[in-house]
Amino acid sequence: MDFSGVTVLCVGDVMLDRFIEGEVERISPEAPVPVIRVRRSRVTLGGAGNVAANIAALGGRAVLVGVIGDDEAGRALCAEIAAHPGIVPALVESGSRPTITKTRFVASRQQIVRTDEESSLALQPEEAAALIAAIEGAIDAARAVVLSDYGKGVLSPAVIAAAMAGARARGVSVFVDPKSDDFSRYRGASGITPNLKELAVAARMPVGDEAEVVAAARHVMEAAGGAAILVTRSEKGMVLVEPAGAVHSVPAHAREVFDVSGAGDTVIATLALAEGAGLLLPRAMRIANAAAAVVVSKVGTATVSIEELRHEIDAAEAEDIAPAPALRPLSEALALVARWKRQGLSVGFTNGCFDILHAGHVALLTAARAQCDRLIVALNDDASVGRLKGKARPVNPLPARAAVIAALRPVDAVVAFAEDTPLALIQRISPDVLFKGGDYRTETVVGADLVMAAGGRVVICETLAGHSTTLTIARIQDGDGA
């Protein structure tokens, strides 16, 4: 899968997305509203700009056509575009409308409020002419066209007609992310990608189950002049209805959802790239479905890299064949940790022999998982256990120990190490929290200095008295605990 030679022309409502992030610590004495202590602010490309950013992140080339204002937000948007080498700007500057700006205030990964700065002024004749000229100047190099319609006025009938005519003359597919409930305005498109709500409004039909979705898609297909309809259904996956009548559906990947902002942009960007690279629509849909799974696991308007997409597709195909192994290879564990950290999750780490599982082990793991978002347990391999505990140990070999630990609810991944200490493993994983049992002190915990130097912390969990593998073995040998 290589999109490096694919250029996509992106036309539509370009926006600047601002994120003001912080923490809510109290309610304002002036009004019953939360007070956000701001920690940081950032900007990203939104709307058609986010489509272009996703294309660039996946290794393609995007030519971005839209309207911005002569204002600070427009300059910030241009600076953000310049940070994406794969995006070629072909923007029209307006003297009569501001740059569309959406500002989201976020606390603890939850959106508190959003403000929108935009104009309802219709597209001016000179602006429409400049947009059409930009389309005509860029379409020769395009393998696909995306019309990103957020209902903000850029995609006027004249602009849509120019994009459709140019694409048709060159045999190039046009994909539309719709906002209008009248799909006839997109007549000539190769594919339209409504979500469930957009489809229901356009078809004026129910979309409660897959059969109703297909019926509604076929209904709007007539208005759209036979365009394929790809319906995104959030946690239910996607349904593709092709003009010849074939129906394809895929379930959503089983991933945690943190933010659906811009997920539709990722879907249409990936769909256009895949089709532009020569893939048929059903395969392109499956690739777009994998891209959506990655992007909704991130906070805010986000993109998907080609490496993330390949990993997601590989992981999904592997899950179709067999469940994840109890004992993960280090490379797979490191990929998991990287993904968790991108999601803003805290990663905990603890280690031990865990030879004969007992209540003390369960208490430790439960207490640890309560203080982090994800917990990795590292097990000494059999040779390492023998060096630490004696030739008679371990009682249970590594695969058996890993299977038991991995089955516990607090544990998110299990890895193994061959050394006497997990120092090298801690260095590679760089956990946010390092956990040990109550018979340790912070200064005696292996790797504590590394974790704290990186801004993490060390937590000593209380030991459950009277429980240990050594005591259990002794009781069995004495005939007391069999």
N, C-alpha and C positions, 0 to 999 in steps of 0.2 A: 504494500500500500504506500504509494508515493504521490503526493500532490504538488511536488515542487515545480512542475511545468504547467500548472493550471492557473489561468487568470480568470477571475470572476468580477464582473462589473456589478457593483452594489449601488443601487439608486433608492433614495428614500429619505425619511425623516432622521437626520443626524442629531444626536443629543449629547450633552455632557452630563454624566452621572457623578454627583458628589456624594461622598459618604462621610458623615461626621460621627465618629465612634467614641464611646466613652462608657461611663458607669452611672447608674441611677442610685444615689445614696439617700435621697430624701425627697419629700414633696414640697413644692414652693409655698412659702407663707403668703404669697401674693394671690395665688389661685390654685385650685386643686389639680396641679399638673406636675409631672416629674421634673426634677432638676438633673440634667445630664452634666457630669463632670467630663469635659472633653479630653480625650487622650491623644487622638490623632485625627487628621482628615486626609482624604485622598480623592482623586478623580479618576474616572475611567470613561472610555467611549461607550455611549449608549445608542439604542435604536439601530439605524443602519450602520453606525460606527462600530457597534458591537459585533454585527455580522462580519464586517471587514476585519476586525481584530481577531475573530475566531478563524477566519480564513488564513490570515497571516500566521497565527499560532500553529496552525496545522501544516504549515510549509507552503501554502499557496500564495498567490499574489492577488490583492484586491485593489481595484480602482474605485474610489469612493466619491460618489456624486450626491450632493445635497446642498442645503442652504444653511449658512451661519450668519450671525449678526456681527456688526462692527463694534465689539464690546470685549470686556475682560474674559467672559466665558468663551467667546469665540477664539481668543488667543490661547486660552488654556487648552481648548479642544485641539487646536492646530499643533500645540506643543506635544500633546499626548499622541497624536497621529505620527509626529516625527519620531517618537520613541518606538514605533512599530515599523521596522524597515520593509516589511512586506505590504504596506499600504501606500498607494499612490493617491494623493488628494486631488480631486477635481471639484473643489467647492465653490459655490457662488456666494459672494458676500452681499447681504441685504442691508440697505439703509433704513428699512421700514419695519423690520421685525428683529427681536432679540434672538440670540442663540438659545435653543430649547435646553433648559437646565432642570434636572430633577435632583433635589437634595434630600437624602435620606438620613435621618438621625437614628443611630443604632446603639443599643445598650445590651450587653450580654448576648450578643448575636441575634437580638430581636429588634425589629424595626419599630420605633416608637411613633414617628410621624414622618410624612414626606411632603415637601413643598415643590410645586411646579412653576417654572417661569417660562411663559410662552405667549405667543400672540395668536389670536383667531383671525387675523387679517388674511385675506385670500392672497394666493400667489400673484405677484405683479407680472404684467406681460413681459417686461424686460428680464425678470428673473426666470420665467418659464423658457424664454428664448435662450438664455445662457445655459440653463440645465440641458435643454435639447442639444445645444452645440457640444456640451461636454460629453453627452451620451454618444453622439455621432463620432466624436474624436477618439473615443476609447473602445468602441464596440468591436472594431476589427481584431483586436488582440484577445477578446474574451471567448472562453469556452462555455460559459454559462452566465446568465444574468439573474440577479436577485432584486426583486422589488420589495422593499421593506416598508410597509404601509402602517404607520402609527396614527393615521388620521389627523396629522398636523398640517396638511395642505400641500406638501411638496409633490406628492403624486397626483397631480391634476390630470384630467382626461387627456390633455395634449401631451404631457410628459409620458404617461403610460403608453399612449399610442406610438410615440416616437421610439420608445424602448422596444415595444412589441414588433414594430415594423423593421427596425434595424436587426433584431435577433432573427426574425423570420427570413430576411434576405440572406442571412449568413448561415442558416441552419442551426442556430444556437438555441438551447433550451432556456426558458424563462420560468423562474420559480417565484411565487408570491406568498409573502406572509401577510394575510389580509386583516384589515380593520373594518372595511365597509361590509354591511350586510347584503350588499348587492354584488354578487360575484360576476355579474355580466360585465362589470367595468374591467374585469381582468381577462376578458375573452382573448384568446390567443396564447395564454400561458400554457406551459407544459405541465406544471404542477402547482397546486395551492395547498398551503399547510395550516389549516385552521386548528385551533384547540376545540375542545368539546363545546364550550360556551359560544364561540364564534360560529361553529357549525350549526348549533341549535338555533341561533338567532337568524342566520342566513337561510336555513331550510324551513324554519318555522315548524319543526318536527321534533319529536322526542329523541333523545340520544342516551337512554338509560342503559342499554346493553349493546353488544356488538352488532346484533342484527339491526337494531334501530340506527346505529351509527352508519352502517353500510347503506341502509335505505336513504338516510339523509344525505350521505355523500353522493349517491347516484342522482338524487334530486338536484343538488346544487351543481353537479357536473354538467347538466344540460344548460344551465344559465351561463356557465363558464366556457361553453363551447367545446366540451370534451376534455378538459384538463384532468390529469390524474389528481386525486384528492388524498392527501396524507393527513390523517387526523391524529393529533397528539392527545393522549388520554391520561396524562400525569402518571399516577401509580399503576394504571392499567395498561400502559405501554402505548403502542401505535397500531393504527389500521391504515393500510394503503388500498385504495380502490382504483384500479387502472381503467382507462377508457374502454378497453376490450371486454371488461367485466370481471377480470381476475381480482380476487381479494387476498391480501396477505396481512397477517397480524403477528405482532411480536409482543411478548410481555415485557414490562419494565424490568431492568436489572435490579436485583435485590441489594439496594444501597441505601444508606441513610440520607435523608433529604434535609439540607440545611437552608437552602435558598433557591427559589425557582426563578429569581430575577434574571431575565435574559436567556432563559433556557430555549425559548423558541428561536432566538437568534442563532444559537449554537446548532440547533437542528437544521435550519434552512441553510446555514453556511456549510455544514458537513454534507448535506444532501446535494447541494450544487457542486461542491468540489468533487464528490464521488462520481456524480453523473458526468461532470466535465472530464474526469479521468477515464471515462469509458465504461463505467460500471452500470449495470441495469438497475432500474429503480428499486426492486425488492432488496437487492444487496445493499444499495445506497441507503435504504431505510434502516437496515440492521446496523450499519455503521453509524448513522445519525442517532439511533437509539442508544448505542454504547457511548457516544459523545455526550448525550443528554445525561446519562447516569453519572458521568464524571463531573459535569458542571453543576448539577444540583447538589452535589456533596460539598461545594465550596460556598463561602459566604460572600454575598454581593454579586454584582455584575462581573462575570468571570469568563475566561476562555479555557480551551482544552488544547494541550500540546499534542503533537503527533505521537510522542512517547507514551503519554497518558492514555491516548486512544488505543494504541496497540496493546498496552498492558491490559486495558479494560476488556478488549475483544478476546485476548488470550485467556484472561481470567474467566470470562463468561463461558467461553467454549470449554474450558477445563471443568467448570461447575456443572455443565451439562453432562459430562462424562462421569465424574466422581466428586465426592465431597472433599473439602480441604483436608490435607493430612494433619494428624494430631501433632506431629513434630515437623515444624516448618524449616526448610533450608534457610540459612542466614540471608541469602540474597532476597528471598521472598519476604522474610521478616523485615528487612531494611526497607523494601518497597512499601510494605504496609505502614511502617512508622512514618515514612515520608508523606504518604497520603493522609494519614491521621493529622500530622502537623500542618499540612496545607489547609485542612479543615478547621484549624484552630483548636484541636483537641489536645489535652494534656496526656502524656504517655508515662505510665508508671512501670517500674522494673523491680523484680525481686528474683532471688535465686536460691538454690539449695539442692539437696539430694532427693528429697521427697520420696524416700524409699518405700515405706509403708505408710499410706495416707491415714491421718488421724484427725481428730477434732481440732487440734492445735494448728495444723496446716490450714484447715478450712477457715478457722477464725482469722489467721494472718491474711489469707488471700481476700476474704470478705472485707476486712478492715482496710486493706490496701486499695481495693477497687472502689471503695466508697470515697476515696480521696484523689482519684484521677479518672479520666474519661476512658482510657484503655490501659490494660495491664498485660505486660509480657512476663512470662515466667521462664527463667533459664535453668535447665537441669544439668548437673554434672553428668558426664557420660560414665559408663560402667568402670572404665579404668581409673578415672578420677575419683569415683566413689571408693574404690578399693584402696587407693592410696590414702584417702582421708579417714576411712572408717575401718579398714582392715580387710584381709583376704576373704572373709566370709560375706562381705557385702559387695554389691547390693543384693538384697533378697529378691527384688524384682528388676529385670533388665530394663534398659532405657526405653524400648518401644512400649512396654507395659506401663511404666511410670508416666510416659508422655500421654498415653491414651487416657489414663485416669485423670491427670491434671487438666488436659484439654477439655474434658467433659464437664468440668466445673463451671458454673455460671459466671463467677467473677473473672475468669481467665479468657483473654482475647487471642493470645498466641503463645505457643510453646517453642522454645529453641533449646539447643544443647551446646555445651562447651567442653573441650577436652582438657583444658588447663586446670590447675588446682584452684584458681580464682577466676572470677568472671571479668577481670579488669579490662582485657582487650575487647570483650563483648560490650561492656558499658561504654567504652570509648567509641565504638562503632555506632551504637544505638543512640547515645546521648539522651537518656531519658530526662523528663522534666522532674520526676519524683523517684527517689530510690528508697525502697522499703526493706527493712530487716526486722527480725524478731526482737523481743524485749531484753534478751541477754546480751545485746550489743550496745555500745555507745557510738555516737556519731563519728568520733575520731578513730574508731576501730573498724568502721564499715569500709570494705574494699570499694574504691571508686567514689567515695564521698567527696573527696577534694575535686575530682573532675566534674561531678554533677553541680556542685555549688559554684565552681568557677565559671560554669556556663550559665549561671542564673537559676539553676534548679534547687531543689531542696531534698533533705534526707529526713525520713520519718521512721522512728522506731515504734513498731506496733507492740502492744502489750502481749506477752506470752500467756497462753492458757496453761495454768499450772497442772502438773501431773500428766502431761501428754508429750511423748516423744517417741521416735522410732526405736531408740535404744531401750527405753523402758518397756515398750510393747514386746520387743524381741525377748527381753529378760523374763517377762511374765509368761510368754509362751514356753520358753525353755524350762521355767520352774513349774509349768503345768497350771499356772494361775489364770492365764488369759486365753487359753485355746478356745 
